[in-house]
Amino acid sequence: MFSGLDLDCGPFLAVHTEDAVKKGLLNEIDVNSALANTLNVQVRLGMFDGEPSKHPFGNLGPKDVCTPAHQELALESARQGIVLLKNRGPSLPLSTRRYRTVAVIGPNSNVTNTMIGNYAGIGSYIKAIHQQGCADVTCADDKLFGAAINVASQADATILVVGLDQTIEAEFKDRAGLVLPGRQQELVSKVAAASKGPTILVLMSGGPIDVAFAKNDPHIPAILWTGYPGWPFPQKQQLTFLCFAGGKLPMTWYPQGYLKNLPMTTMAMRSSQSTGYPGRTYRFYKGPVVYPFGYGISYTKYVHTIASAPTVISIPLDGRHARGNTTTSGKAIRVTHAKCNRLSIGVQVEVRNKGSRDGSHTLLVFSTPPAGHWVPHKQLVAFEKVHVPARAQRRVLINIHVCKYLSVVDKSGIRRIPMGLHSLHIGDTKHSVSIQEAKLSVIKS
């Protein structure tokens, strides 16, 4: 509540707030403020304007939510969210003319609860052979391995759909490890080794999985991560979903060794030398990864070029604050002491598609602060999605608000803008911007 949480999803505040006030952990004014904010939103929504059914939005139901337009939007979100992690050859997209018979294998290859639909159903233009391989995602034994290996050895290509579901990870259910559950890894390796054609590994999960074994397996030329798509692919698209990969990973994929010193449920962000804790998320963790945050390759190749960007930015101080230690402590300016309005960096980036396929590309801009003791050591400061036809290029303008996105939080919780050379990373391209305190001009009489 001190951090701005006015209403939590659950009964915690309702159960414990009164006791917290009695013990002096909370002030009644804090509770009143949170309540006022919550009621203010309800008033704006018209919840106190009389009989709800008589208002414009008083009779909304499933028919208003699950419209064809909404269904298509959900499907498009699922398509755009697919992340291509590996594509040697390239092996994807699969050609339906070349691969007439496809084996679809894995505990998540024919599920409804995991993705709300038949994930790996088969279109009418190919012959498919389906085998579970494991009874469910726990994959407790190898009783179904033999049949899965047999069909993989006969098919022109194999799609292995493995991963997690809500029996493994969900609200109030945290994973203790980062590897595939049970004997799924064994199933993947054995099927891939026996497959007559390419093996495409499809991962379904809500969090990272250590699949370094598959990343390094020459029998597995392609890997995709779908998250939990939340929508069934139409019959005619149940194989061609493989053509839509273009997303980026929304989290860091750690190796299993990440859990060497502390359990996965440790939620601290910053690293700690005393405990051996390596830190969490790409912003604080500097160790080895299976795949980094923001990773995702494409079916085509993009090249980035900085068309224009400033090299020096001057930070003017608010006249109400005198220049001193509190303002410029540690060669950094307090955000509250800077004139932040319209203080932004405009970067123009040329994105060129060198491939033979059209594509939608997500441009990610990361910032690294000057050398020193600043954390986070890296952070995403801007992103933009752009469609680039084959062998064409597009110019993208990105504005980066200096006070919001190039500032850091010191150990005292004060947000500051470090002075010095900040690095902007866009793909393989790097641009440096020197941030300096604006010099006060002296007026001579």
Summary of the structure (lengths in Angstrom):
residues: 445
radius of gyration: 26.3
end to end distance: 54.1
largest distance: 93.1
contacts: 1324
relative contact order: 0.10
helix: 22%
strand: 26%
